[in-house]
Amino acid sequence: VPKVVLVGHEDRIPVSDVMNLFFGSCRISGNAVIAGDSEEPVILSERNGTDICTSYRSTSGDRRWCSGPDRLVPKREVKRQLYQALSELTGRRFPWGSLTGIRPTLMAAECDYDPEQLRDRFYVSAPKAIIAAETARNEKRLLDDIPQDSVHLYIGIPFCSTRCEYCSFPMAEYGKMTAILPAYIDALIRELDFFVPSFAGRIASVYVGGGTPTGLPTELFTRLMHGIERALGGQRIGERTVEAGRPDSITGRNLQEMREAGFDRICINPQTFHQRTLDRIGRRHSPEAIYEAVYAARDAGFATINMDLIAGLQGETTDDFRFSLAETIRLSPENITVHSLSLKRTSDLKRHLAADMDADVHEAFDRLGPDIADMLAYSHPTLAENGYKPYYMYRQKDTLGGHENIGYTTPGHACVYNTAMMGDRHTVFGAGAKAMSKRVIPSTEGYRIERFPNKADIRAYLADQEEHFRKKRAFLDGLV
Ligand code: SF4
């Protein structure tokens, strides 16, 4: 496992990103980035002005790469050369090449939506380059249609009945939070009441996300829906979505409450249609519950249903995934989101794996998801044949094999909230614990984003709301 020594530059983070890609973890020590104990061979990453070279010595001869006429900006050139060196040393290549960021579509836009440029500049594989360019074009068309001064409202309910094995998101399980839930819903509504009137006429989308919002006790879910309706004060809003999440949290009563509050989009996220996998990941429902939830949502009048699947769930083969995709398509949701399994740091999945795996993402990948690439390669053309187009895409750290998550839609059903959230060109107001707000500031280079996080801890969020409101108001008004 090599050590990279930086000479004439301090791009430790870009170098660490590439080292993480290949070795799963690394550490910075002075001007070196090290991924393991052996520290051999030593790779030199040298910069002199805009000239960058990467080299190492080996028993089979010296190897050296230097920037030529097609050089990228320095940080990217450093990464590109290091990617070449490590590919040669390890024999490994990654589907997104030297791209380590979470938004490949931004790079596709910079490359004029040209897959060839993505391949030449970053060594992105041909299939990924094509899908990135297609997704970026669709995303741009949608983003251009969203009014620049619009505001997108996120309302966070960060609770679930249990935590799925692969998930690191929910901060609390409903069962352990019973006493505090009423205070949380009241605080959330207070936050909406305080801020939402100031966005009057500008709110283009409302997204109630989780966790599993529909897992709230009936009385609190009703209180939440009424609170949202009252805060919005009858404003005409183009899109209202509830991310219900787990099928077994959906009831006739909460579907009706959502519809009465003006919500006509719902996310029902099965992840898989196999009982043994549902059991393994900690879901407490049957595949039948998925069909029932979708039929019930349709009966209740939801015009857009999104369904999430995960490629690479432990123990699943490509055929298993194909079956889940086929069943999802058979239910005709307007949106399908295909995720790649991530080995999230705080997930039970990661904890369940042997400690020695921490240093080697490839071992985890080999054990957990050898078929992810096949699953994704199958899903894209299959969804295209069934009328679904990709419209947003993101990557997560720790995704096995370095793959991506893609949101697909049928015509006219793309989620404005997701598009705006991913696009980083519109203001997002996040209410609730851990919710993030984004203020977009046009700049000479396009747009600059400033973020304001709500307190992540539930009790901290509940405490001292007035002080929190004061700071957030100042942020939204551009005073801090
Ligand atoms: S339902 Fe969703 S948010 Fe909740 S634990 Fe499972 S994956 Fe995570």
Residues whose N, C-alpha, C, O or C-beta is under 5 A from the ligand:
A	BS01	SF4	C160 T162 R163 C164 C167 F169 P170 G210 G211 G245
